[in-house]
């Protein structure tokens, strides 16, 4: 696939790196679509996070993935479930599954996207962050393990900016991944309104 096709137009792209639950994916699709997301990209878990989940005796959590050519991919069942949970409300949003994180990030960088990673360990309060860039990407990680090593490499290299959503229970827990994505998209909507 030519990844650059996804990045040719202005707007918001959401990269979801290794989400486990179809209900979270569907909720994210439905609500961020309503707030103007142009594309959502669901990249599967990497081997490192797969191993961590298996070690914690939570192998059953991997039922949404299948192994193909030594890589994990979302199953057709998982993808169909996201359609059910999203009530098929996509508006004009493109949905992509099983794209490689490295290739997606390289294409975003080549096409001058501002890239922001939502994680609970970064310090950049969303309330004081300018989200008005014409080309913007939000990155969300796995429900329990966060983003994978590939995203962290790009972050450490300075290609990705941090983004943090504060709460009244700072340090003890974090937002559900779907809710974090919705809050980020709402703040973008609040700053720029509906985009055409």
C-alpha positions in Angstrom: 0.0 0.0 0.0 1.1 3.5 -0.7 0.9 5.1 2.7 1.3 8.5 1.4 -2.2 8.4 0.0 -3.5 8.7 3.5 -1.5 11.9 4.2 -2.2 14.0 1.1 -5.0 16.1 2.5 -5.2 18.3 5.5 -6.9 17.2 8.7 -6.5 14.9 11.7 -5.3 11.4 11.6 -5.5 9.1 14.6 -2.9 6.3 14.9 -3.9 3.7 17.4 -0.9 1.5 18.3 -2.0 -1.9 19.5 -5.6 -1.5 20.8 -6.9 -4.8 22.2 -10.7 -4.3 22.5 -13.1 -3.9 19.6 -15.5 -1.9 21.8 -12.8 0.7 22.4 -11.9 0.8 18.7 -15.6 1.2 17.8 -16.2 3.9 20.4 -13.2 5.8 19.1 -14.3 5.5 15.5 -17.8 6.7 16.2 -17.0 9.7 18.3 -13.8 11.0 16.7 -15.6 10.8 13.3 -18.3 13.1 14.7 -15.6 15.5 15.8 -14.0 15.6 12.3 -11.2 13.0 12.3 -10.1 12.4 8.7 -8.6 8.9 9.2 -8.1 6.3 11.9 -5.3 3.9 11.5 -5.2 0.7 13.7 -1.8 -0.8 13.9 -1.6 -4.2 15.6 0.5 -5.1 18.7 4.2 -5.7 18.2 5.9 -8.9 19.4 7.2 -7.3 22.6 3.8 -6.3 23.9 2.3 -9.6 22.7 4.9 -11.4 24.9 4.1 -9.2 27.9 0.4 -10.0 27.6 1.1 -13.7 27.3 3.4 -13.6 30.4 0.7 -12.1 32.5 -1.6 -15.1 31.7 -3.8 -12.9 29.6 -3.4 -14.7 26.3 -7.2 -14.8 26.0 -7.0 -11.0 25.4 -5.2 -11.7 22.1 -8.3 -13.3 20.4 -8.6 -10.2 18.1 -5.2 -11.0 16.5 -3.9 -13.7 14.2 -0.3 -14.4 13.3 0.7 -14.0 9.6 4.2 -13.9 8.2 5.7 -13.6 11.7 3.6 -10.5 12.4 0.3 -10.1 14.2 -2.7 -8.7 12.4 -6.3 -7.8 13.5 -8.7 -10.5 12.6 -11.7 -10.0 10.3 -13.9 -10.7 13.4 -12.3 -7.9 15.3 -12.7 -5.5 12.4 -16.4 -6.5 12.0 -16.9 -6.0 15.7 -15.6 -2.4 15.5 -18.2 -1.7 12.9 -20.9 -2.9 15.3 -19.6 -0.9 18.2 -19.3 2.2 16.1 -22.9 1.8 14.8 -21.3 2.4 11.4 -21.1 6.1 12.0 -18.0 7.1 10.0 -19.2 10.1 8.1 -16.3 10.8 5.8 -13.7 9.1 7.9 -11.3 6.5 6.4 -10.6 3.5 8.6 -7.4 1.5 8.1 -6.3 -1.7 9.8 -3.0 -3.6 10.0 -0.7 -0.8 8.7 2.9 -0.7 10.0 3.6 1.9 12.6 7.1 2.7 11.2 5.8 3.3 7.7 2.8 5.3 8.9 5.1 7.6 11.0 7.6 8.0 8.2 4.8 9.1 5.8 3.4 11.5 8.4 6.8 13.1 8.8 7.4 13.3 5.1 4.0 15.0 4.7 4.7 17.6 7.4 2.3 16.4 10.0 2.5 17.6 13.6 2.5 14.4 15.6 1.4 14.2 19.2 1.5 11.2 21.5 -1.1 10.8 24.3 0.5 9.0 27.2 0.2 9.4 31.0 3.9 9.7 31.5 4.5 12.8 29.3 4.1 16.4 30.5 2.3 18.7 28.0 -1.1 19.7 29.2 -3.7 19.5 26.4 -5.3 22.7 27.8 -2.2 24.7 26.8 -1.3 22.9 23.6 -1.9 24.5 20.2 -3.8 21.9 18.1 -4.6 24.2 15.1 -2.1 22.6 12.7 -3.7 21.9 9.3 -2.0 18.4 9.4 -2.2 16.8 12.8 -1.8 13.2 14.1 -2.7 11.9 17.5 -1.1 8.6 18.7 -2.9 6.4 21.2 -1.4 3.3 22.7 -2.6 -0.1 24.0 -5.1 -0.1 26.9 -2.6 -1.4 29.5 0.9 -1.2 27.9 0.8 2.1 26.0 2.6 2.7 22.8 5.2 0.2 21.4 8.9 0.5 21.0 8.7 1.8 17.4 6.6 4.9 18.5 9.0 5.4 21.5 11.9 5.5 19.0 10.3 8.3 17.0 9.4 10.1 20.3 13.0 9.9 21.6 14.3 11.1 18.2 12.1 14.3 18.6 9.6 13.6 15.8 6.7 13.2 18.2 5.5 15.8 20.7 4.0 14.8 24.1 0.4 15.4 25.0 -1.1 14.9 28.4 -4.8 15.0 29.6 -4.8 15.9 33.3 -7.1 14.4 35.8 -7.9 14.9 39.5 -6.3 11.5 40.2 -2.9 12.2 38.7 -0.5 9.4 39.0 -2.9 6.7 40.1 -4.7 5.9 36.8 -5.2 7.1 33.3 -8.1 7.6 30.9 -9.6 4.8 28.9 -7.9 4.9 25.4 -11.1 5.7 23.6 -12.0 8.5 26.0 -8.5 10.0 25.7 -8.8 10.0 21.9 -12.3 11.6 22.1 -11.1 14.3 24.5 -8.1 15.1 22.2 -10.4 15.4 19.2 -12.8 17.5 21.1 -10.1 19.9 22.1 -9.0 20.1 18.4 -12.7 20.8 17.5 -12.9 23.4 20.2 -9.9 25.2 18.8 -10.7 25.0 15.1 -14.3 24.0 14.8 -15.6 21.8 11.9 -13.2 21.5 9.1 -14.3 21.2 5.4 
